[in-house]
Amino acid sequence: MDWFLHHDSNLHVIGFIMLFQRLLYQTRQYGIRHHLLKLDRLEIAVVTMSALSLLILRLAATPSLPNMGFWFAINLQLLVLIYSCLHLKTLMSYIVLTLVSFICFVTTGNLGILLFMEVFLMILAVIALPEFIQLSAKYTLLFHLAMTVLIGTIFWFTLQLLSITTVHVTITMIATFIVASVFAQLYNRFASSDSQPNETLAYAAYHDALTSVKNWSAFRDEFNRSFTANASTGLVIATLDIDHFKAINDQYGHLVGNQVLVVFANTMIEALRPYHFDNYFYRTGGEEFSIIFPRTDLATAT
């Protein structure tokens, strides 16, 4: 029976991840096509799905009847919460997931507020640490897997120490959680790689194919992060384009126009490099470019 529940849980995990990834991809593509900056609006559909999944799993877990099905539902809630937090990017998404998970945990009886705070703080560490220690994309996947497994293990051992679960339940849930976590990360890697190296795909997704500078998608994501992080220290955005670019294309042809774009982009990168802003230069349209100046006042940026 335990094996059957274990197998069924993995199927639920894979189903959730497939829907999550597909919805996330569609919303981000929509944002790119329509040049939408507000990621919190783009993530509404994905965070709604995650919140509904948590609430449905909460309804499946009946506190008055803590059998194996109950504990598996709790296990799935924990995994859905961690996976969603790792792949969503906005404060709005974190707030919604925090509120929903708080309701789910606190209304499950013996789990209580202390366990919710424990999980919340550990997930917060998983989100913040990769950026703080500047992990490359190559190692972020392994880091997420290791931290996810650690959170699940600590969570179930805490329940064991509080005499809420038996040794058998604890071992079964930890084993199930580890297997489901590995499945989740492997599927995520498979879905995002599409038989190509992850770093190559990540580079292509955030860089313009012609000029090799960062593209609109990168600008949108980094603008949102910079806007949040630099609210008190200053943030300046410069937008610029090439004068009479249509005339260049009309008179000399698009191949020459492309060369103008490449030379212009390279010139701007070289000009910005001494000031350490070369990594904040983007091609946001045809002949339109933008620069983000984080932690900078208007006079300095000018």
PyMOL commands that set and color helices and strands:
alter all, ss='L'
color gray80, all
select helices_A, chain A and resi 2-33+39-42+44-60+68-87+91-106+112-132+137-161+167-193+198-206+216-229+245-252+254-275+278-280+298-301
alter helices_A, ss='H'
color red, helices_A
select strands_A, chain A and resi 235-241+281-283+288-294
alter strands_A, ss='S'
color yellow, strands_A
deselect
rebuild
show_as cartoon
